[in-house]
């Protein structure tokens, strides 16, 4: 049986009257981005603004899949660079002139404000004479510690599968179910950011 289940701010934040999107300002100077880390929303714009020195803002390899990479000079000739945020996830960047001194990042949340953690969790049960197991697939777009367990319909833990730190990526993990009684259960996939549950039936 199978079941597939499912941010130095230079000025005030500038709001677009039509879209309500925000422009987040990052000042660029010797030798820092300020702020160096922040949270934005998909649809917002991040703008790097020159204060002094000769620098760049350059995306690193670890930006979300599908997001546009960037590399722009920030200096007395090119005093700003704007990046419209279109994909949720964590964006890491640096100055490629001062790559170890000037590092920054921002996290883009979805329009709902929910951390972009889990994408399309699914569960498959396999029951036969040779196998009695659960297969759990999910995608992480930010690093997180994942706890996975089954609870019965009274909310009591029936089986704990794993607790581990994961980097962003696609995961498919298989666990033996053991001698659990037949019936309805709730699979809980927990992280510090959220809890995702899926109801499953063991037959």
Secondary structure, DSSP 8 states (H G I E B T S, - for coil): ----------S--EE-TTT--EEEEEEEETTEEESSEEEEETT-EEEEEE-SS-EEEEE-S-S-TT----EEEESSSS-EEEEE--S-EEEEEE-SSSTTT-EEEEEEE-TT---S-EEEEEEEEEESSS-EEEEEEEEESS-EEEEEEEEETTS-EEEEEEEEEE-SEEEEEEEE--S--SEEEEEEEE-SS-EEEEEEEE-
